[in-house]
Amino acid sequence: MATTLDFTISVDNTDKILKDLEEACERALEICGGKAETYAKKNCPVDTGLLKNSITHAVGGHTTSVQTYKADRGDKTGSYSGTLGKEGDHTVYIGSNVEYAEKNELNHKTKSGFLRSAIENHREEYKNVIQSELKK
C-alpha cells in the first residue's frame, strides 16, 4: 500500500521575508553605526572639539547621522551633504571629513586609533546586535 503526500504551497511569502530581512539588516547597521560613533567620539583626541564633533556614521545609501558640526572652542564649523555608498550595500561607514582626522587616527602620541578601536574593540557587541535584529 503506497501513501502519497501533496506539499502544495499556496502562499509565496518570499518577497515579505526578503523585505523583513533587508529591514533587519538596515536596523542592525544603524545601531552598530551609532554605537561605533559613540565609542569613536569617546576615544577621540580633543583640542578644540571639531574633530570629535565631526565623527559620524551612515548606512550605505543614507545621509550621515551628523549633518553639521562645530568646534567646542573657536568658530570652526563643518558639514556633510549627500549620501555614502549605495542603497542596500549592507555597509555602515564611520569617520570624519575634518582634514586632520587621518593624521590623528594614526598619531601614536595621542589616543590613536579612535576610529579603528571603535570597531575592533566591540566586534562581539556588534555581532550580538546583528543577531538580535535578525531574530526579530
N, C-alpha and C positions, 0 to 999 in steps of 0.2 A: 504494500500500500504506500503510495507516494503522497507527500504533502507539498503543496505549493503555497508560497508566501508572496504577496504582492506588496512591494515597498514603493508605492507611487507617491511622489512628493507633489502635493497640491499647491503649496505656497513656497515661493522662492524668496528668501529673506537676504540674499547675498548683498544687495545694494544697501540695505539697512545695516547689516553687520559691518560692511566696509566703511560706511559713513560713521558709525559709532566708534570704530577703531581709529579712524582719522581724527575724530574729535578728542578721543582719549590721548592720542599722541600729542596733539596741539596743547591740551591741558598740561600734560606731563612736562613738555618742553617749556612752557610758560612758567610753571612752578620752579623747575630746575634753574631756569634763567634768572628768575627773581632771587632765588637763594644764592646763586653764584655772584650776582651783582652785589648783594648784601655782604657776602664774605670778602669780595674784592675791595669794596669800599672800606671795610673794617681794617684790612691789612695794607691799604694804600699809604705810601709816604705822603705827608701833608706839609705844605709850606703855606700856600695861600688858600688851598681847598679847591682850586679849579679842577685839578686832575681828579680828585676823589668825587666831586660833584658831577663830573662828565661821564663817569663809568655808567654804562647802560647795557641792556640786553635787548635782543629782538629775536623772535621766532621767524624762520625763513618766510619771506614774503610779507612781513608785517613791519610796522614802524617801530622805532625804538621806544623803550619804556620812559626814557628821559628825552624830552623834546628840546628844552633849553636849560642851560645851567649857568651859574656864575660863581666866582670866587667868593669865599667867606670873607677874605680881606682883599681890598683893592677893587678895581672896577672892571676886571676882565670877565667876559661872558662868551658863550658859545652856543651852538645849536646843532641839531640834526634835522635832516629832511630826507624824505623818500623812505624806501624800504631796503632791507638787507636780504640777499638771497632771493630765491624763487618761492612762490606759494607752494606749500606742500613738500618742500625739500627735506623735511624732518630734521632740521638743524636749528640749534639755538646759538646765536652769536653773542659774545660778551666782549666788551672793550671800551675804548675811548678814542676820540678823534683829536685829542689835545696833542700838539706837535711833539711834546717831550714824553709822551706816555711810554713809548717803546724803550727809551733810554732809562726811565725809572723802573720799568719792568725788569730790565736786565742789569741794573746797577746793584752790585753786591754790597755797597756801603750803606744802602738804605734797606728798608723792608722789601727786598727784591722778590720778584715772582708773585706779586699780589694777584695778578690775573691767573697765572698758572696754578698757584696754590688754591685759588678759589674753586678750581676744577679738580685737580688731583687729590687734594686732601679730603674731598667729600664724595668720592665716587660711590661708596656704599649707600649714602643718603640719597643720591640721585637715582641709583638703581631701585631703591625702595619706593621712591616717588613714582617712577615709571611703572613698576609692578602694580602698585596700588591703583593708579589711574586706569591701567588696562583691565583690572578686575571689576571696575565699576560698571 
